[in-house]
Amino acid sequence: MADVAKLNQVTKGFRDGEQYHQVLQAVDLQINRGDTVALTGPSGSGKSTLLNLIAGFEMPDSGEILLNQASTSHWQDKDWSHFRRHSLGVVFQQFNLLTPLNVKDNIAFPLSLTAQPWSAWCDYLVEKLGLLPLLHRQVEALSGGQQQRVAIARALAHKPTLLLADEPTGNLDDVSGKQVMALLCELAQESQTSILMVTHSEECAAFMQKRWHLSQGTVAIYEK
Ligand SMILES: Nc1ncnc2c1ncn2[C@@H]1O[C@H](COP(=O)(O)OP(=O)(O)OP(=O)(O)O)[C@@H](O)[C@H]1O
């Protein structure tokens, strides 16, 4: 099965004044097409850092990251933009919704970047995420849970090959959280989207096929 993301000996740390804080130590990982992975680990262990590296929001200190089997070592901003627009969906803790826009325009935004029209798939996502009554509301007027559902729809609108999600159900109640998890699994199966999801919830982790646990700079891999 083709890999969509691969890390070879990736090391990352941050300087804090005089001190250097090592977060990831020579990490080797691979996400194949259609894999769904729960990423767990204590607070501060580097889960968000790992997602940021794969999204190109941070650069590794050493090692190599391959995306869609291409090395990113010499990628420039335009290469990262191309990858994000065509292949990547992100749902991070800050939803980063576009506040002057309504729900529909927020969901359509990633499509507009590659000149794609609103599709039947978008209608399906809107319906599944319970956003139909909210489509023409301004996003800033929505609750945290509603905004989270908009962020999920926006991340999936262009059918990415890889979805990176940081606690994607953190603001949802139990029932809608489970619905969203079921939707993500359905998506992974139907369109072979791979998912790497940070979660502190055992229930959410159970929806994913694999489990990676990050601790003291290294990742332990558990296959179910
Ligand atoms: N831009 C940065 N500058 C300096 N230190 C950083 C930066 N980003 C992350 N860190 C540090 O790296 C470590 C890992 O942070 P990260 O946010 O990846 O952890 P996490 O596992 O996602 O934590 P949580 O579960 O609390 O969200 C922390 O000690 C954090 O302070």
The ligand as an ORCA input file, in Angstrom:
! r2SCAN-3c Opt
* xyz 0 1
  N       7.032     26.986     18.734
  C       7.528     26.509     19.876
  N       8.508     27.141     20.547
  C       9.023     26.635     21.679
  N       8.622     25.481     22.250
  C       7.637     24.810     21.620
  C       7.041     25.273     20.411
  N       6.082     24.377     20.036
  C       6.104     23.397     20.967
  N       7.024     23.664     21.919
  C       7.337     22.812     23.083
  O       7.439     21.467     22.610
  C       6.861     20.568     23.544
  C       5.797     19.733     22.847
  O       4.680     20.572     22.559
  P       3.399     20.032     21.799
  O       2.439     21.164     21.726
  O       3.829     19.381     20.537
  O       2.889     18.915     22.828
  P       1.495     18.111     22.843
  O       1.855     16.668     23.063
  O       0.711     18.424     21.616
  O       0.806     18.712     24.143
  P      -0.766     18.878     24.554
  O      -1.335     17.485     24.681
  O      -0.678     19.581     25.868
  O      -1.422     19.696     23.471
  C       6.336     21.409     24.699
  O       7.287     21.400     25.726
  C       6.218     22.794     24.104
  O       6.410     23.795     25.066
*
